[in-house]
Amino acid sequence: MASFFRAWYVFVGLGLLTFVFTAFVGVVPVDVSSAIALPHDLVGNAGRNLRASALSLTERADLRSENEVLRAALAQSEAASRQLELRLQELEVLLDVRRNHSPGAVLVAPVVGWSRTPAVDTLTIGAGRRDGVTRGMPVSAPEGLVGIVVEVGEARSVVRTVLDPQSRVGVAVRDKGGQGVAVGEVGGLVRVDRFIPEQSVVAGDLVETTSFGGLFPRGIPVGRVAEVLPQDPNELRRSFLVQPMVDLATLTDVVLFTPQ
């Protein structure tokens, strides 16, 4: 503080000295005018630098704020774009199922849960009464049959899959006919017992739904014959195991049909 006052006194003294020289001499010596100009310039420069720094800080704050707004807008745009992509995928799945399985496909729903025990094999889907889901709606995927809706809530529903021991699906062998009922088996397979064949059934044959039982549209793939079980020579009916077309463990979306 003392140094500041000393500098101030010197500055005032030089100012008075300039006044005296101007009044009585007329011309201020260069040494004196330079000495006075130097503090004055320092103060002026300091003021200009301070104003420039303040403007720079303000501009930086404005740029930072603008950058944050742009980042938020970009994130919102990306989220909206992602939702459109997912909706497009749903529509593509729906159209695929309508084209290849049944024109009765009406709704795509996400899979939000899967419960598998020796006695139960069900999926929980993220669609319910508010979305038009009703009990008894067949459920499929582009690869083939998934199951049937057995419970409906406001926003979620439960689907009994083809692997559930309580599942019953009327089936035939594509291009070979026949008639039987597929029942869920523990271990990830479907068992067809007492199948009435029109032609010989062999491993690799495609098994599909029939209208038998009135639950499912005809022609939806169920799976391929994995094993033809030994036959009693006196028995005309056949039994075989079917590997489902749909991998329930990796299923993300399903398609629901209008009930028959």
Buried (B, 14 or more C-beta within 10 A) or exposed (E): EEEEEEEEEEBEEBEEBBEEBEEEEEEBEEEBBEBBEEBEEEEEEEEEEEEEEEEEEEEEEEEEEEEEEEEEEEEEEEEEEEEEEEEEEBEEBBEBBBEBBBEBBBBBBBBEEBEBEEEBBBBBBBBBBEBEBEEBBBBBBBBBBBBBBBBBEEEBBBBBBBBBBEBBBBBBBBEBEBBBBBBBBEEBBBBBEEBEBEEEBEEEBBBBBBEBEEBBBBBBBBBBBBEBEEEEEEEEBBBBBBBBBBEBEEBEBBBBBBBB
